[in-house]
Amino acid sequence: MRILVTGATGTLGGGLLPALLRAGHQVRALSRKERESSGRIEWVWGDLISGKGVADAVHGVDAIAHLATSGPKGRGAVDVPGTHRLLLAARRARVPHLLYTSVVGVDRAAIGHLRHKLEAERLIGESGIGWTVLRATRYQQSLDQRLRAHSAFPVMLVDRSLPWQPVHTGEVATLAASLLASGPEGREYEFGGPEVMNTEDLVRTWLEARNVRRPCLPVHYPGRLYAAQRDGELTTDADSRGIISWRDYLHPAPPALSDDFASEHTASPTSPANQPENDPDLHVYGGDEGYERPTRS
Ligand SMILES: NC(=O)c1ccc[n+]([C@@H]2O[C@H](COP(=O)([O-])OP(=O)(O)OC[C@H]3O[C@@H](n4cnc5c(N)ncnc54)[C@H](OP(=O)(O)O)[C@@H]3O)[C@@H](O)[C@H]2O)c1
């Protein structure tokens, strides 16, 4: 299939493009920046707010993965009027399927940014185009960026009463790719991370993994959206969940080794591979002779 991805340069887009390529699709990726096309990725310029480039972008595609967002500070400009423009163009081009990425809890707590996401879901449902909605919990990658920004301050403000369920964008992307392959279902899916944790666990795990020292000051985050989160409205107990935990994400395993490399490096101390005369580094540096172990100054 040829699939248009809006928001292709974003946090989730970075996981979805490789997932679609692995599944054998052609990808058309939309961005407001000019980029070079290469291989099976065709980059097209377009802006969902002005509408420029959108008609060309949807032309001849079999499905659209609509990820673009103006985020919590963007007053829904991409999510609502931008989605509306995309739907008009997609209907004219007779695109059979649009998958929209939304947020767990939009139906229970349509507050602030989530109100715009819910409105976009409504437009999509009424558009006459085949659709699927994938609602996910907060992305691990985006929480990581947010905590990095917070750590610029001398203390971390921590509201222990809030539950979080961070999910890995790679897993959201894999699910999105399989929903695109199975075609429009006219329903919403919820997908969250494998565990629910409070802000203190979230922040302390991050501080330890990133080797950052900051005191954590207990506070109460104000506002209706945090109140809804406190009540568990932004987490999901859907059966379908990711398996990559927050800790796994922050401490990724080293890349898998090839069989040859692994057997050589896990051989017993007496195996030929581990004898000093077979170690090229020892020959280069003359073995232990003259070698000084680095010490702390
Ligand atoms: N972040 C989370 O934790 C989270 C959790 C659940 C669901 N979601 C949803 O998942 C989707 C992807 O989120 P994300 O965090 O990956 O987004 P992101 O990193 O904030 O990226 C936003 C994307 O939107 C595009 N965009 C912004 N304004 C645009 C415009 N006027 N015209 C065309 N494209 C525009 C940007 O592309 P260019 O700058 O290249 O034009 C960029 O690729 C969104 O629907 C979001 O609501 C996010």
The ligand as a Tripos MOL2 file, in Angstrom:
@<TRIPOS>MOLECULE
LIG
   48    52     1     0     0
SMALL
NO_CHARGES

@<TRIPOS>ATOM
      1 N1          3.0680   12.7780   22.7690 N.am      1 LIG1
      2 C1          2.3230   11.9300   23.4540 C.2       1 LIG1
      3 O1          2.6390   11.5440   24.5880 O.2       1 LIG1
      4 C2          1.0400   11.4140   22.8320 C.ar      1 LIG1
      5 C3          0.2750   10.4690   23.5370 C.ar      1 LIG1
      6 C4         -0.8830    9.9650   22.9420 C.ar      1 LIG1
      7 C5         -1.2670   10.3840   21.6720 C.ar      1 LIG1
      8 N2         -0.5020   11.3150   21.0240 N.ar      1 LIG1
      9 C6         -0.9270   11.6970   19.6740 C.3       1 LIG1
     10 O2         -0.0180   11.0820   18.7520 O.3       1 LIG1
     11 C7          0.1390   11.9200   17.5890 C.3       1 LIG1
     12 C8          1.6080   12.2080   17.3580 C.3       1 LIG1
     13 O3          2.1080   12.9160   18.4740 O.3       1 LIG1
     14 P1          3.6600   13.2840   18.5670 P.3       1 LIG1
     15 O4          3.9540   13.4840   20.0210 O.co2     1 LIG1
     16 O5          4.4520   12.3180   17.7500 O.co2     1 LIG1
     17 O6          3.6560   14.7100   17.8410 O.3       1 LIG1
     18 P2          4.8730   15.7520   17.8040 P.3       1 LIG1
     19 O7          6.1600   15.0880   18.1250 O.co2     1 LIG1
     20 O8          4.4480   16.9510   18.6030 O.co2     1 LIG1
     21 O9          4.9290   16.1730   16.2730 O.3       1 LIG1
     22 C9          3.9530   16.9970   15.7080 C.3       1 LIG1
     23 C10         3.9290   16.7380   14.2100 C.3       1 LIG1
     24 O10         2.8740   17.5110   13.6520 O.3       1 LIG1
     25 C11         3.3420   18.1050   12.4600 C.3       1 LIG1
     26 N3          2.6750   19.4050   12.2580 N.ar      1 LIG1
     27 C12         2.5550   20.4140   13.1640 C.ar      1 LIG1
     28 N4          1.9170   21.4540   12.6050 N.ar      1 LIG1
     29 C13         1.6230   21.0840   11.3190 C.ar      1 LIG1
     30 C14         0.9710   21.7240   10.2350 C.ar      1 LIG1
     31 N5          0.4990   22.9820   10.3400 N.pl3     1 LIG1
     32 N6          0.8400   21.0570    9.0690 N.ar      1 LIG1
     33 C15         1.3350   19.7900    8.9450 C.ar      1 LIG1
     34 N7          1.9580   19.1320    9.9260 N.ar      1 LIG1
     35 C16         2.1080   19.7700   11.1010 C.ar      1 LIG1
     36 C17         4.8430   18.3170   12.6540 C.3       1 LIG1
     37 O11         5.4530   18.2240   11.3730 O.3       1 LIG1
     38 P3          6.4560   19.3240   10.7390 P.3       1 LIG1
     39 O12         6.9620   20.1840   11.8730 O.co2     1 LIG1
     40 O13         7.5140   18.4940   10.0800 O.co2     1 LIG1
     41 O14         5.6180   20.0640    9.7440 O.co2     1 LIG1
     42 C18         5.2230   17.1200   13.5030 C.3       1 LIG1
     43 O15         5.6210   16.0390   12.7170 O.3       1 LIG1
     44 C19        -0.7160   13.1540   17.8580 C.3       1 LIG1
     45 O16        -1.9760   12.9560   17.2800 O.3       1 LIG1
     46 C20        -0.8370   13.1890   19.3750 C.3       1 LIG1
     47 O17        -1.9930   13.8680   19.8210 O.3       1 LIG1
     48 C21         0.6330   11.8260   21.5570 C.ar      1 LIG1
@<TRIPOS>BOND
     1     1     2 1
     2     2     3 2
     3     2     4 1
     4     4     5 ar
     5     4    48 ar
     6     5     6 ar
     7     6     7 ar
     8     7     8 ar
     9     8     9 1
    10     8    48 ar
    11     9    10 1
    12     9    46 1
    13    10    11 1
    14    11    12 1
    15    11    44 1
    16    12    13 1
    17    13    14 1
    18    14    15 2
    19    14    16 1
    20    14    17 1
    21    17    18 1
    22    18    19 2
    23    18    20 1
    24    18    21 1
    25    21    22 1
    26    22    23 1
    27    23    24 1
    28    23    42 1
    29    24    25 1
    30    25    26 1
    31    25    36 1
    32    26    27 ar
    33    26    35 ar
    34    27    28 ar
    35    28    29 ar
    36    29    30 ar
    37    29    35 ar
    38    30    31 1
    39    30    32 ar
    40    32    33 ar
    41    33    34 ar
    42    34    35 ar
    43    36    37 1
    44    36    42 1
    45    37    38 1
    46    38    39 2
    47    38    40 1
    48    38    41 1
    49    42    43 1
    50    44    45 1
    51    44    46 1
    52    46    47 1
@<TRIPOS>SUBSTRUCTURE
     1 LIG1         1 GROUP 0 **** ****
